[in-house]
Amino acid sequence: MHCIIIGTAYPLRGGIAHYNALLAEELAKAHTVETITFSRQYPGFLFPGKTQQEGGGGIHGSPAPQLIDSINPLNWAAVAREVRRRSPDLLIFKYWLPFFGPCFGTIARLAKRGTSTKVLFICDNVLPHERRPFDTAFTRYAFSPVDYFLVQSDAVEKDLNDFWPAAVYRKVPHPVYTMFGTPVDKGEAKKALGIRAERVLLFFGYVRKYKGLGVLLKALAKVLTQLDVHLIVAGEFYDDEQKYRALIEELRIASRVTVNSNYLPNEDVGQYFGAADAVVLPYVSATQSGIAQIAYNFGKPVIATDVGGLGEVVHDNRTGFLVPPNDPDALAAAIVRFYREAKESVFAEEVKREKIKYSWENFVRNIEELAVRK
């Protein structure tokens, strides 16, 4: 089978670029695979981060051809012609934001026209956490030419069935992110990061309102009345950074919080997870989170809110703890329990067993089985 993956890829950065690289690598074990990425993924005024380019080296191989301009319809037609010239059996899109609906929908329509090419959408979301005008219309346009869908959580499955009842789809767990390497010794990781605290928690990834960092900071203030715990916040802010820094000062927890608001190079990620006893996902809302799969790659327990698909990945009192969303008291109680009951090693053993089912081999097998359907 000849597959073309359309979407974010190196030299662009971020979790979706990492995901597409790992998907391409696994597909290439049995199929011919190409990747086409963006020359312009977001207009500058819509991008809240510092740069859209990967700062370190690529995950796998050479940079993908940067052909797609997300806001230029003439370009979409040209990309579709190029895809038709390459004549793939399967055209794969990673779909996470309706902003890309017109672009992806047009490329898919024109690339399929008069050919046997099939289109697969891997949906992180159907409609996003933070709604914008035209989300519904753009998503309907994007979904119209799609032959198959792949979802990775019950929450997204429900959204897909509600929004697009005729969808032909499979639900497969989000695979682990393996490109960040193997677990790092905790002592060495702490030394590299300048962390001397005995107990360390990690909040990792882009900071957005729905991810609940403010809830975690309030919970930490409560934890510190009982235990000495240090929190690392590692990720670029897509929300107002000063708002969180002001909250840290207001709660008087600055000496117990380390903030790195830069996008982390791939080679540094292992140190942050290595230094942590557990990863905290205090999301206020979610469909799923790739951060849990990074944590599992490093054998780390996860303390999370029970929203969206997080409860499908984090098994309460087995691989971590689940608490209600937007509840600093409940989150603080879970953190205190994690330490007082010495759960780290017990949960870590369960994580080792649990992550076996999150394999790329299983993920690609489901794509193959979908693609042979008529």
C-alpha positions as CSV (number, residue, x, y, z in Angstrom):
1,M,0.0,0.0,0.0
2,H,1.2,3.5,-0.9
3,C,0.4,6.0,1.9
4,I,0.8,9.7,2.1
5,I,0.6,11.5,5.4
6,I,-0.6,15.1,5.2
7,G,0.0,17.3,8.2
8,T,2.5,18.6,10.7
9,A,6.0,17.0,10.4
10,Y,9.6,17.9,10.9
11,P,11.0,20.6,10.4
12,L,7.8,21.8,12.2
13,R,7.6,21.0,15.9
14,G,5.2,19.7,18.4
15,G,3.3,16.6,19.5
16,I,1.5,16.1,16.2
17,A,4.8,16.2,14.3
18,H,6.2,13.6,16.6
19,Y,3.1,11.5,16.2
20,N,3.2,11.6,12.4
21,A,6.9,10.7,12.4
22,L,6.2,7.6,14.5
23,L,3.2,6.7,12.4
24,A,5.3,7.0,9.2
25,E,8.1,4.9,10.7
26,E,5.7,2.0,11.7
27,L,3.8,2.1,8.4
28,A,7.0,2.0,6.5
29,K,7.8,-1.4,7.8
30,A,5.3,-2.9,5.4
31,H,4.2,-0.1,3.1
32,T,5.5,2.8,1.0
33,V,5.1,6.0,3.0
34,E,5.6,9.7,2.1
35,T,4.8,12.8,4.2
36,I,3.9,16.3,3.1
37,T,3.9,19.1,5.6
38,F,3.2,22.8,5.8
39,S,5.1,25.7,4.4
40,R,2.8,27.8,6.6
41,Q,0.9,26.0,9.3
42,Y,-0.6,29.0,11.0
43,P,-0.6,32.7,10.1
44,G,1.7,34.4,12.6
45,F,-1.1,36.4,14.3
46,L,-3.0,33.1,15.1
47,F,0.0,31.3,16.5
48,P,0.4,31.9,20.3
49,G,3.9,30.3,20.6
50,K,7.4,31.6,20.0
51,T,8.2,29.6,16.9
52,Q,6.7,26.9,14.7
53,Q,10.1,25.4,13.8
54,E,11.7,22.5,15.6
55,G,14.8,23.8,17.5
56,G,16.7,20.5,17.7
57,G,17.3,17.7,15.3
58,G,14.6,15.8,13.5
59,I,12.9,12.8,15.0
60,H,13.4,10.5,12.1
61,G,15.1,11.0,8.8
62,S,15.0,14.1,6.6
63,P,12.6,17.1,6.7
64,A,9.3,16.5,4.9
65,P,8.6,18.6,1.8
66,Q,6.9,21.8,3.0
67,L,4.3,22.3,0.3
68,I,1.0,23.3,2.1
69,D,-0.1,26.8,2.8
70,S,-3.0,26.5,5.3
71,I,-4.6,29.8,4.2
72,N,-4.1,29.7,0.4
73,P,-6.9,27.9,-1.6
74,L,-4.9,28.1,-4.8
75,N,-2.1,26.2,-3.0
76,W,-4.5,23.5,-1.8
77,A,-5.4,22.7,-5.4
78,A,-1.7,22.6,-6.3
79,V,-1.0,20.2,-3.4
80,A,-3.9,18.0,-4.5
81,R,-2.5,17.8,-8.0
82,E,0.8,16.7,-6.5
83,V,-0.9,14.1,-4.4
84,R,-2.8,12.8,-7.5
85,R,0.5,12.6,-9.4
86,R,2.0,10.4,-6.6
87,S,-1.2,8.2,-6.7
88,P,-1.5,7.0,-3.1
89,D,-3.8,4.2,-2.1
90,L,-4.4,5.9,1.3
91,L,-4.2,9.6,2.2
92,I,-3.9,10.1,5.9
93,F,-4.7,13.3,7.8
94,K,-4.2,14.0,11.6
95,Y,-7.3,16.2,12.4
96,W,-7.3,18.2,15.6
97,L,-8.6,21.7,14.8
98,P,-11.4,23.0,12.5
99,F,-9.1,25.8,11.3
100,F,-7.6,23.1,9.0
101,G,-11.0,21.9,7.7
102,P,-11.1,24.0,4.5
103,C,-7.5,23.1,3.7
104,F,-7.7,19.4,4.4
105,G,-11.2,19.0,3.0
106,T,-10.2,20.6,-0.3
107,I,-7.0,18.6,-0.7
108,A,-8.8,15.4,0.1
109,R,-11.7,16.1,-2.4
110,L,-9.4,17.1,-5.3
111,A,-6.9,14.4,-4.6
112,K,-9.6,11.7,-4.7
113,R,-11.4,12.9,-7.8
114,G,-11.4,10.2,-10.4
115,T,-8.9,8.0,-8.5
116,S,-9.1,5.0,-6.2
117,T,-7.4,6.9,-3.4
118,K,-9.1,6.5,0.0
119,V,-8.9,9.1,2.8
120,L,-8.4,8.4,6.5
121,F,-8.8,11.0,9.3
122,I,-7.2,10.3,12.6
123,C,-9.2,12.5,14.9
124,D,-7.8,14.0,18.1
125,N,-11.0,16.0,18.4
126,V,-14.1,16.3,16.4
127,L,-14.8,19.8,17.7
128,P,-12.2,21.5,19.9
129,H,-12.2,22.3,23.6
130,E,-12.1,26.0,22.9
131,R,-14.9,26.7,20.3
132,R,-14.7,29.4,17.7
133,P,-17.0,30.6,15.0
134,F,-17.3,28.3,11.9
135,D,-16.0,25.2,13.8
136,T,-19.0,23.2,12.9
137,A,-19.1,24.3,9.2
138,F,-15.4,23.8,8.7
139,T,-15.5,20.3,10.3
140,R,-18.4,19.2,8.1
141,Y,-16.6,20.3,5.0
142,A,-13.5,18.5,6.1
143,F,-15.3,15.2,6.9
144,S,-17.4,15.0,3.7
145,P,-14.7,13.3,1.5
146,V,-13.4,11.0,4.3
147,D,-13.7,7.3,3.8
148,Y,-12.5,6.1,7.2
149,F,-12.0,7.6,10.7
150,L,-9.8,6.5,13.5
151,V,-10.5,7.7,17.1
152,Q,-8.5,7.1,20.2
153,S,-10.9,7.6,23.1
154,D,-14.5,7.0,24.1
155,A,-15.1,10.7,24.3
156,V,-14.0,11.3,20.7
157,E,-15.9,8.2,19.6
158,K,-19.1,9.7,21.1
159,D,-18.4,13.1,19.5
160,L,-17.9,11.4,16.1
161,N,-21.1,9.4,16.3
162,D,-23.1,12.5,17.4
163,F,-21.6,14.7,14.7
164,W,-21.1,12.3,11.8
165,P,-23.4,9.2,12.4
166,A,-22.5,7.5,9.1
167,A,-18.7,7.4,9.9
168,V,-16.9,4.2,9.2
169,Y,-14.3,4.1,12.0
170,R,-12.3,2.2,14.5
171,K,-11.3,3.1,18.1
172,V,-7.7,2.4,18.9
173,P,-5.7,3.6,21.9
174,H,-3.3,6.5,21.4
175,P,0.1,4.8,21.1
176,V,3.0,5.8,23.4
177,Y,5.6,8.4,22.3
178,T,8.8,6.5,22.1
179,M,11.0,9.1,20.3
180,F,12.1,10.7,23.5
181,G,14.3,7.8,24.5
182,T,14.4,5.5,27.5
183,P,13.9,6.4,31.2
184,V,16.5,8.6,32.7
185,D,18.0,8.1,36.2
186,K,16.1,10.2,38.6
187,G,19.2,11.5,40.5
188,E,21.0,12.4,37.3
189,A,17.9,14.1,35.9
190,K,17.4,16.2,39.1
191,K,21.0,17.2,39.0
192,A,20.8,18.3,35.4
193,L,17.8,20.4,36.2
194,G,19.1,21.8,39.4
195,I,16.3,20.3,41.5
196,R,17.2,19.3,45.0
197,A,13.8,18.4,46.4
198,E,13.0,14.9,47.4
199,R,9.5,14.9,46.0
200,V,8.9,16.2,42.5
201,L,5.8,16.4,40.3
202,L,5.7,17.4,36.7
203,F,3.2,19.4,34.6
204,F,4.3,19.1,31.0
205,G,3.2,20.5,27.7
206,Y,1.6,23.6,26.2
207,V,-0.2,25.7,28.9
208,R,-3.7,26.4,27.8
209,K,-6.7,27.4,30.0
210,Y,-8.4,24.0,29.7
211,K,-5.4,22.2,31.0
212,G,-6.0,23.4,34.5
213,L,-2.5,24.6,35.6
214,G,-4.2,27.1,37.9
215,V,-6.1,24.3,39.7
216,L,-2.8,22.5,40.2
217,L,-1.1,25.5,41.7
218,K,-3.9,26.0,44.1
219,A,-3.7,22.3,45.0
220,L,0.0,22.5,45.5
221,A,-0.5,25.3,48.1
222,K,-2.7,22.9,50.0
223,V,-0.3,20.0,49.7
224,L,2.5,22.2,51.1
225,T,0.7,22.5,54.4
226,Q,1.3,18.8,54.8
227,L,4.3,17.7,52.7
228,D,7.3,19.4,51.0
229,V,6.7,18.9,47.3
230,H,8.3,20.6,44.3
231,L,6.4,21.2,41.0
232,I,8.1,21.5,37.6
233,V,6.1,23.3,35.0
234,A,7.7,22.6,31.6
235,G,6.0,23.9,28.5
236,E,5.3,27.0,26.4
237,F,2.4,29.2,27.5
238,Y,-0.5,29.5,25.0
239,D,-2.3,31.4,27.8
240,D,-1.2,34.5,29.7
241,E,2.0,33.5,31.5
242,Q,1.9,36.4,33.9
243,K,-1.5,35.3,35.2
244,Y,0.1,32.1,36.4
245,R,3.2,33.7,37.8
246,A,1.0,36.2,39.7
247,L,-1.0,33.2,41.1
248,I,2.3,31.6,42.2
249,E,3.3,34.7,44.1
250,E,-0.2,35.1,45.6
251,L,-0.1,31.6,46.9
252,R,3.4,32.1,48.2
253,I,4.7,28.9,46.6
254,A,7.4,30.4,44.3
255,S,10.2,28.5,46.1
256,R,8.4,25.2,45.3
257,V,7.7,25.8,41.6
258,T,10.2,25.7,38.8
259,V,8.8,27.1,35.5
260,N,10.5,26.6,32.1
261,S,8.2,28.3,29.6
262,N,10.3,27.4,26.6
263,Y,9.5,24.7,24.1
264,L,11.7,21.8,25.1
265,P,14.0,20.2,22.5
266,N,13.3,16.5,22.1
267,E,16.6,15.5,23.7
268,D,15.7,17.4,26.9
269,V,12.3,15.8,27.5
270,G,13.6,12.7,29.2
271,Q,15.3,14.8,31.9
272,Y,12.0,16.4,33.0
273,F,10.1,13.1,33.1
274,G,13.1,11.4,34.7
275,A,13.2,13.9,37.6
276,A,9.5,13.4,38.4
277,D,7.8,11.0,40.7
278,A,4.5,11.4,38.9
279,V,3.0,13.5,36.1
280,V,-0.1,15.6,36.9
281,L,-2.8,16.3,34.3
282,P,-5.3,18.6,36.0
283,Y,-7.4,19.2,32.9
284,V,-10.6,21.1,33.3
285,S,-11.9,19.5,30.0
286,A,-10.3,17.1,27.6
287,T,-11.0,14.4,24.9
288,Q,-7.6,12.8,25.4
289,S,-4.0,13.7,26.1
290,G,-0.8,12.6,24.5
291,I,1.1,13.6,27.7
292,A,-0.1,10.5,29.4
293,Q,1.4,8.4,26.7
294,I,4.8,10.2,27.1
295,A,4.5,9.6,30.9
296,Y,3.9,5.9,30.2
297,N,6.9,5.7,27.8
298,F,9.0,6.8,30.8
299,G,7.2,4.5,33.3
300,K,5.7,7.3,35.2
301,P,2.4,7.3,37.2
302,V,-0.2,9.9,36.3
303,I,-2.4,11.9,38.6
304,A,-5.2,13.2,36.5
305,T,-8.7,14.6,36.4
306,D,-11.4,12.2,35.2
307,V,-12.4,14.1,32.1
308,G,-12.7,12.9,28.5
309,G,-10.5,10.0,27.6
310,L,-8.1,10.4,30.6
311,G,-10.0,7.8,32.6
312,E,-9.4,5.2,29.8
313,V,-5.6,5.7,30.1
314,V,-5.1,6.4,33.8
315,H,-6.6,3.6,35.9
316,D,-7.5,4.8,39.3
317,N,-5.4,3.4,42.1
318,R,-3.5,1.2,39.5
319,T,-1.4,3.5,37.2
320,G,-2.3,6.7,39.1
321,F,-5.2,8.5,40.6
322,L,-8.2,10.1,39.1
323,V,-10.0,13.1,40.7
324,P,-12.9,15.3,39.7
325,P,-12.0,18.3,37.5
326,N,-11.6,21.9,38.8
327,D,-11.3,20.6,42.4
328,P,-8.0,21.7,44.1
329,D,-9.0,20.0,47.4
330,A,-9.5,16.6,45.7
331,L,-6.3,17.0,43.6
332,A,-4.3,17.9,46.7
333,A,-5.7,14.9,48.6
334,A,-4.6,12.6,45.8
335,I,-1.1,14.0,45.7
336,V,-0.8,13.6,49.5
337,R,-2.1,10.1,49.3
338,F,0.4,9.3,46.5
339,Y,3.3,10.1,48.8
340,R,2.0,9.0,52.1
341,E,1.0,5.5,50.8
342,A,4.3,5.3,48.8
343,K,2.5,4.6,45.5
344,E,5.2,5.5,43.1
345,S,6.8,2.1,42.7
346,V,3.5,0.2,42.8
347,F,2.0,2.4,40.1
348,A,5.2,2.3,38.0
349,E,5.0,-1.5,37.8
350,E,1.4,-1.3,36.6
351,V,2.4,1.3,34.0
352,K,5.0,-1.1,32.6
353,R,2.2,-3.7,32.1
354,E,-0.4,-1.2,30.9
355,K,1.7,0.5,28.2
356,I,2.1,-2.8,26.2
357,K,-1.4,-2.3,24.7
358,Y,-0.4,1.2,23.4
359,S,1.8,-0.1,20.6
360,W,2.3,1.4,17.1
361,E,2.1,-2.1,15.7
362,N,-1.5,-2.5,16.9
363,F,-2.3,1.0,15.7
364,V,-1.1,0.4,12.2
365,R,-2.8,-3.0,12.0
366,N,-6.1,-1.3,12.5
367,I,-5.3,1.2,9.8
368,E,-4.6,-1.7,7.4
369,E,-7.8,-3.4,8.3
370,L,-9.8,-0.3,7.7
371,A,-8.1,0.4,4.4
372,V,-9.1,-2.9,2.8
373,R,-12.8,-2.2,3.4
374,K,-14.9,-1.4,0.4
